[in-house]
Amino acid sequence: MTFSHFDNDGNAHMVDVSGKDVTAREARAVGWIRMSPETLTAIVEGRARKGDVLSIARLAGIMGAKKTSDLIPLCHPLPIAKVAIELEPDDDLPGIRISALVRTNGQTGVEMEALTAVSTACLTVYDMVKALQKDMEIGGIRVVFKDGGKSGRFEAQA
């Protein structure tokens, strides 16, 4: 197995995508933040002191996707065409389930942007309600769909 982010001498480098075709690319990632039922209720009822947790986390996720190449050293900066973040309260978790859809027309995929969007949204939820609960848990962050490019389509098993 070879890793594209290392050269023949084992040094890290940015992959050369200049020979790749510009194609439509899409990725979806998911994750969650688990919390107490009381913290979830405070979020849903809009009682967090810092403001509307879900709206601010949505904006943070969008910003995270746009800033991915600034955070992940070997990611290419991409012309992001769309970022959509969904935040769904889930009483069974209990917590918030977060998903991100990212699209571009480019020479490399947007999986990292989708993962960064979900991570940033989860971290923002934590930041906004940490005064209520410090032991929240973030997890399940993964790519569930990607399409476009040489490797084609991927859909995670349910």
Number of C-alpha atoms within 10 A of each C-alpha: 3 7 9 12 14 13 13 9 6 9 8 14 12 13 14 12 12 9 7 12 13 15 16 16 23 23 26 27 26 24 21 25 24 22 23 15 15 13 21 21 17 15 22 16 10 14 14 19 13 12 13 16 23 24 15 16 26 26 17 22 31 25 17 23 29 22 16 22 17 12 11 12 11 14 18 19 13 20 11 16 14 13 24 17 25 19 22 14 19 15 14 9 15 18 25 25 20 26 27 28 25 27 25 21 19 20 21 24 26 28 25 21 32 36 26 26 35 35 27 21 32 28 16 20 23 23 15 19 22 14 12 16 13 11 11 16 12 18 13 12 19 18 21 17 18 24 20 22 19 12 9 9 13 13 12 9 6 4
